[in-house]
Amino acid sequence: MKRITLSLLSLSLIFCSCTRKQEQPKSNQGDNIDSNLVMLQPTLLNVQLTVPEDTSVALENFVGTEVKVHMTKGYGQDSAFALKSAKLLEQIINSPEFKQLVLAQSYAHNQGMSAEEIYNKIITAHEMDGPGGSDSVLDLRLRIITKQEDGQKWINNCYPNSGTIGIDGGGTGIAAVCPEWLRMTARENHPGWLAAHFIHEYMHILDFRHPNSKPQSVPYKIHAIVENFAIKFMPVAE
């Protein structure tokens, strides 16, 4: 195997898809984005992934784990875009290349799990937080950040250049996204960005955290793998 650096031109989504509320165990926690990142500006970010020599990048039609969107509260006309992004995520996680890449990594904050156990946890899709659902169904419950539910602080955090994309929904199983970021992503027609955001938040729902060493953590590395695939294969979501 070899180590390569995949340069992903994206919004600051790639390393930091959410911002946590005050440290409260299993309760709407998020991740602080590095202060030098700008939320609504393209940023060239590097994440080092281990890539097997024989990895060919191609998606298959086989679906073993379903990605199911149960709600898109407040998404409005962007609900269809969320479904498109979820479909892309479904195709990616069921590809053999996704499995190869997940198995090839080392992870910080891995709960003592091996790469294979982490992959199996994703595919089994047994949610630790929120209402959950059937196993082998990756259950997404989505909403936008609002003043009523999250307070003025989180509305302010959603302003451009604030460094916030969403709240991970730890404890509730419902991931919230900044409405401005959602509209921008839909307008630019980049379902891969939203798909990567979904999987990052979903890793929190599976109870993976990253108090430090963020780029080496499970949510960040899985996020990077999904976004790298999405950049290459966005047409599959059309």
C-alpha positions in Angstrom: 0.0 0.0 0.0 1.1 3.6 -0.5 0.3 6.8 1.3 -0.9 9.7 -0.9 -2.3 13.1 -0.2 -5.6 13.7 -1.8 -6.2 17.4 -2.5 -9.9 18.0 -2.3 -11.0 21.4 -3.6 -14.2 22.0 -1.6 -15.8 24.3 0.8 -14.5 24.1 4.3 -16.9 21.2 4.7 -14.1 18.6 4.2 -12.5 18.8 7.6 -15.2 20.5 9.7 -18.8 19.8 8.8 -20.3 20.8 12.1 -20.0 22.9 15.1 -20.7 21.6 18.6 -22.8 23.3 21.2 -21.2 23.6 24.6 -19.7 20.3 25.8 -22.6 18.3 27.0 -22.4 14.6 26.7 -24.5 13.2 23.8 -26.5 16.4 23.3 -26.3 18.4 20.1 -22.6 18.6 20.1 -20.6 20.0 17.2 -17.2 20.8 16.0 -15.3 24.1 15.8 -13.8 24.9 12.4 -10.3 26.2 12.4 -10.4 30.0 12.5 -8.4 30.3 9.3 -11.1 28.5 7.2 -13.8 30.5 5.5 -17.2 28.9 5.3 -18.4 30.1 2.0 -15.1 30.3 0.1 -13.4 27.4 -1.7 -10.5 26.2 0.3 -7.8 23.7 -0.8 -7.5 21.2 2.0 -5.3 18.2 2.2 -6.1 14.9 4.0 -3.6 12.0 4.0 -5.3 8.8 3.2 -3.8 5.4 2.7 -4.8 4.0 -0.7 -4.3 0.4 -1.6 -2.3 -0.1 -4.8 -5.1 -2.1 -6.5 -7.9 0.4 -5.8 -9.8 1.3 -9.0 -12.4 4.0 -8.5 -15.7 2.9 -9.9 -19.1 2.7 -8.4 -21.4 -0.3 -8.7 -25.2 -0.5 -8.8 -25.4 -3.1 -6.0 -27.0 -1.7 -2.8 -26.5 -3.5 0.4 -27.1 -0.7 2.9 -29.9 1.7 2.2 -29.6 5.5 3.0 -33.0 6.6 4.1 -34.0 10.2 4.7 -36.8 10.3 7.2 -37.2 14.1 7.4 -35.9 17.3 5.9 -37.5 19.8 8.3 -37.1 23.4 6.9 -35.2 22.3 3.8 -38.1 23.5 1.6 -37.3 23.3 -2.1 -33.8 21.9 -1.2 -35.4 18.6 0.0 -35.1 17.1 -3.4 -31.4 18.1 -3.4 -31.0 16.3 0.0 -32.5 13.2 -1.5 -30.1 13.4 -4.4 -27.2 13.7 -2.0 -28.4 10.8 0.0 -28.6 8.6 -3.1 -25.1 9.5 -3.9 -24.0 8.6 -0.4 -25.8 5.2 -0.7 -23.9 4.4 -3.9 -20.6 5.4 -2.4 -20.8 3.4 0.8 -21.9 0.3 -1.1 -18.9 0.4 -3.4 -16.0 -2.0 -3.0 -13.6 0.9 -3.3 -15.2 2.6 -0.2 -14.6 -0.5 1.8 -11.0 -0.8 0.6 -10.3 2.8 1.6 -12.0 2.6 5.0 -10.0 -0.6 5.8 -6.7 1.0 4.7 -6.9 3.8 7.3 -5.7 4.3 10.8 -8.0 6.3 13.1 -7.8 8.4 16.2 -10.7 8.3 18.7 -11.7 4.9 17.3 -13.4 3.5 20.4 -10.8 0.7 20.4 -12.2 -0.5 17.1 -10.2 -1.8 14.1 -10.7 -0.3 10.6 -12.8 -3.4 9.7 -15.0 -3.0 12.8 -15.5 0.7 11.9 -16.5 -0.3 8.3 -18.9 -3.0 9.6 -20.4 -0.4 12.0 -21.1 1.9 9.1 -22.6 -0.8 6.9 -24.7 -2.3 9.8 -26.0 1.2 10.5 -27.2 0.6 14.0 -27.7 4.1 15.3 -26.5 4.8 18.8 -28.3 8.2 19.1 -31.9 9.2 18.4 -34.8 7.0 17.3 -32.7 4.9 14.9 -34.4 2.4 12.6 -33.8 -0.9 11.0 -30.2 -2.3 10.8 -28.6 -2.0 7.3 -30.5 1.2 6.9 -28.5 4.4 7.4 -31.2 6.6 8.9 -30.9 10.4 8.3 -33.1 12.9 10.1 -32.4 16.4 8.9 -33.4 19.9 9.7 -32.1 23.4 9.3 -30.8 25.5 12.2 -33.4 27.9 13.5 -33.6 30.6 16.2 -36.6 28.8 17.8 -34.8 25.5 18.2 -31.2 26.5 18.5 -31.2 30.2 19.7 -29.8 33.4 18.2 -26.2 32.3 18.9 -26.5 29.5 16.3 -28.2 31.8 13.8 -25.2 34.2 14.2 -22.8 31.2 13.8 -24.4 30.5 10.4 -23.4 33.8 8.9 -20.7 33.7 6.2 -17.1 33.4 7.5 -18.4 32.2 10.9 -16.9 28.7 10.4 -20.2 26.8 11.1 -21.9 24.4 8.8 -24.1 22.5 11.2 -24.8 20.8 14.5 -24.2 17.1 14.7 -27.4 16.1 16.6 -25.6 14.0 19.1 -28.2 12.5 21.4 -31.2 13.4 19.2 -30.1 11.7 16.0 -31.2 14.8 14.0 -28.5 16.7 12.2 -29.0 20.4 11.7 -27.4 22.4 8.9 -27.0 26.2 8.4 -29.7 27.2 5.9 -27.3 29.6 4.0 -24.8 26.8 3.5 -27.5 24.4 2.4 -28.8 26.9 -0.2 -25.4 27.6 -1.5 -24.5 23.9 -1.9 -27.8 23.3 -3.7 -27.3 26.3 -5.9 -23.8 25.1 -6.9 -25.3 21.6 -7.4 -22.7 19.8 -5.4 -24.5 16.8 -3.8 -21.1 15.4 -2.8 -20.6 18.2 -0.3 -23.9 17.5 1.3 -23.3 13.7 1.2 -20.0 14.2 3.0 -21.7 16.4 5.6 -24.3 13.7 6.1 -21.7 10.9 6.7 -19.7 13.2 9.0 -22.8 13.9 11.2 -23.8 10.2 10.9 -20.5 9.1 12.4 -21.4 11.2 15.4 -24.7 9.5 15.6 -22.8 6.2 15.7 -21.0 7.7 18.7 -17.6 8.6 17.2 -16.1 11.9 18.4 -13.0 14.0 17.9 -12.0 16.0 20.9 -8.6 16.5 19.3 -6.6 15.1 16.4 -9.6 16.0 14.2 -8.1 15.1 10.8 -7.2 11.6 12.1 -10.6 11.0 13.7 -13.2 8.6 12.3 -15.7 11.3 11.3 -13.1 13.4 9.4 -11.5 10.5 7.6 -14.8 8.9 6.5 -15.9 12.4 5.4 -12.8 12.7 3.3 -13.3 9.4 1.7 -16.9 10.2 0.7 -16.1 13.6 -0.6 -13.2 12.3 -2.7 -15.6 9.8 -4.3 -18.3 12.4 -4.7 -15.9 14.8 -6.6 -15.3 12.1 -9.1 -18.8 10.6 -9.3 -21.4 13.5 -8.8 -23.1 12.5 -12.1 -24.4 9.3 -10.6 -26.8 11.4 -8.4 -28.4 13.0 -11.4 
